[in-house]
Amino acid sequence: MANHKSAEKRNRQNAKRNEQNRSNRSKLRTEIKKLRAAVAGSDKKLSGELLNPTVSVIDKAVNKGLIHRNTAARYKSRLTKHVAEIS
């Protein structure tokens, strides 16, 4: 329980940021799952179409501080490799 005005404001800010982070993280995970499903189904066309938007979402997640830049690089590298293997 917050006892000061500044602590109450901090709680409001944290709740707002938590909601935004949860939404952005969900979008990131959804895009990665869609691409992985297309690769698992060996759908060349769909996986090729989904690669660029997925990489874009990963880069945005780094800029927003959701994931570390090395983690993003690893995701992008592996996803690109999997798409190239089925193409």
C-alpha positions in Angstrom: 0.0 0.0 0.0 1.4 3.3 -1.1 1.8 5.9 1.7 3.0 8.9 -0.4 1.8 10.7 -3.5 5.0 9.8 -5.3 4.6 6.1 -4.5 1.0 6.2 -5.7 2.1 7.7 -9.0 4.9 5.2 -9.3 2.3 2.4 -8.9 0.2 3.9 -11.6 3.2 4.2 -13.9 4.3 0.6 -13.2 0.8 -0.8 -13.9 0.6 1.1 -17.2 4.1 0.0 -18.3 3.4 -3.6 -17.3 0.3 -3.6 -19.5 2.2 -2.2 -22.4 5.1 -4.7 -22.0 2.7 -7.6 -21.7 0.9 -6.6 -24.9 4.2 -6.1 -26.9 5.6 -9.4 -25.6 2.5 -11.2 -26.6 2.7 -9.7 -30.2 6.3 -10.8 -30.3 5.6 -14.4 -29.3 2.6 -14.6 -31.6 4.6 -13.5 -34.6 7.4 -16.0 -33.8 4.9 -18.8 -33.3 3.3 -18.1 -36.7 6.6 -18.2 -38.5 7.7 -21.4 -36.7 4.3 -23.0 -37.6 4.8 -22.1 -41.3 8.3 -23.5 -41.3 7.2 -26.7 -39.5 4.5 -27.1 -42.2 7.1 -26.5 -44.9 5.1 -23.7 -46.4 7.7 -21.9 -48.5 5.5 -19.0 -49.6 4.0 -18.2 -46.2 7.2 -18.5 -44.3 8.9 -16.2 -46.8 6.1 -13.6 -46.4 6.2 -13.8 -42.6 10.0 -13.5 -42.2 10.3 -9.7 -42.7 7.4 -8.7 -40.5 8.6 -11.1 -37.7 12.2 -9.6 -37.9 10.6 -6.2 -37.7 8.7 -7.1 -34.6 11.8 -8.6 -33.0 13.7 -5.3 -33.7 11.0 -3.2 -32.2 11.0 -5.4 -29.1 14.7 -4.6 -28.7 14.1 -0.9 -29.0 11.4 -1.1 -26.4 13.6 -3.0 -24.0 11.6 -6.2 -24.0 14.4 -8.5 -25.0 18.2 -8.2 -25.2 19.8 -7.4 -28.5 21.8 -10.6 -28.5 18.6 -12.6 -27.9 17.0 -10.8 -30.8 20.0 -11.6 -33.0 19.8 -15.3 -32.1 16.0 -15.4 -32.9 16.5 -13.7 -36.2 19.5 -15.9 -37.2 17.7 -19.1 -36.3 14.4 -18.2 -38.0 16.2 -17.0 -41.1 18.2 -20.2 -41.2 15.0 -22.3 -40.9 13.3 -20.4 -43.7 16.3 -20.8 -45.9 16.4 -24.5 -45.3 12.9 -25.1 -46.7 13.3 -22.6 -49.6 
